[in-house]
Amino acid sequence: MLHAVIMAGGRGTRFWPASRETRPKQFLAITGEKSLLQQTVDRILPLIPPEHIIVVTGEVCREETCRHLPELPAENIIAEPLGRNTAPCIGLAALFIRKKNPRGIMVVLPADHAVTNEDAFRGVITRAAAAAAAEPSLVTIGIRPSLPETGFGYIERGEPAALSTDADIYRVAAFREKPDAETARSFLEKGTFYWNSGIFVWTIPVIMDAIAGNLPDLYGELLALEPTLGTDGEAAAIRAAYERISPVSIDYGVMEKTPNVLIVTGDFGWNDLGSWDALAELAPKDERGNVLRGTVVAVDTNNALVLGRGKLIALVGVEDIVVVEQDDAILVLKRGKSQDVRKVVDHLEHNDLKRFL
């Protein structure tokens, strides 16, 4: 039986000023009428019913998450008291699933990705679930790269998996960190490297064993938590455990250290929407390469992303620019510098300007 875990605990700092602490990126409707979180749930619903979908978010976002997803049972919205990266998030969700279905298959999805071919996406998830059921392996989804992207991690494929004649399922040879431009070009040329989507599929016993073997301290905290789930002491026990748990990603803490990892490759119009530049690449454009939303006048302007909320925004003789208007803040940046929005957020945090976060 399939269960989905949607990780919705990120801050989305690179999407400031639209993304804020109480309204992070997953709540924004930046690629359609619905929020990214709602789109993520809609995308998986044909495979997994609402009662088998868990969303893990921060305490400050729990109420907003419930508002965005009224079709999910309230108890399926799990609130983390502190951000501890993806391994504790996944481990905690696995405990909740194990209580209902000890041998269930767990599909892990970030809440803030874009997918343009949803049928192909579900086909890849179905094949990954079959692979996870056939062999005690951790399964990750790799995206065929279309350009030498330096903002993503990469996965190098090894030999085809013996469990299937499907040529698109391989043993993982190595995980690679975000490369420089030259290395990214070499990855693309070799044809054996894939973007790391951050989407995973595995059975509950396999992921719990992997956490036990690679992160024994985290595993111990999870085991101590398990008897409290569904009781009046659940929230207090989770908070106490999270105060002791060290932050660690599932990639670094588990995936990179586990030999039995498979990669299912896919091409379904995936984008992790990690920055304003990513949105500018994904969104439909006019004849001059502009993405203009709101009341915008663009004269002799090329390759601009402008997101207005009410004020008239006029651009004259500029190119490769991003303008994002909010009620209390306006961001202007050069295309290609989206990763540096984090520096603005850092400045606000350390200069008595947290009211803008």
Secondary structure, 3 states (H helix, E strand, C coil): CEEEEEEECCCCHHHCCCCECCECHHHCCCCCCCCHHHHHHHHHCCCCCHHHEEEEEEHHHHHHHHHHCCCCCHHHEEEECCCCCHHHHHHHHHHHHHHHCCCCEEEEEECCCEECCHHHHHHHHHHHHHHHHHCCCEEEEEECCCCCCCCCCEEEEEEECCCCCCCCEEEEEEEECCCCHHHHHHHHHHCCEEEEEEEEEEEHHHHHHHHHHHCHHHHHHHHHHHHHCCCCCHHHHHHHHHHHCCCCCHHHHCHHHCCCEEEEEECCCEECCCCHHHHHHHCCCCCCCCEEECCEEEECCEEEEEECCCCCEEEECCEEEEEEECCCCEEEEECCCHHHHHHHHHHHHHCCCHHHC
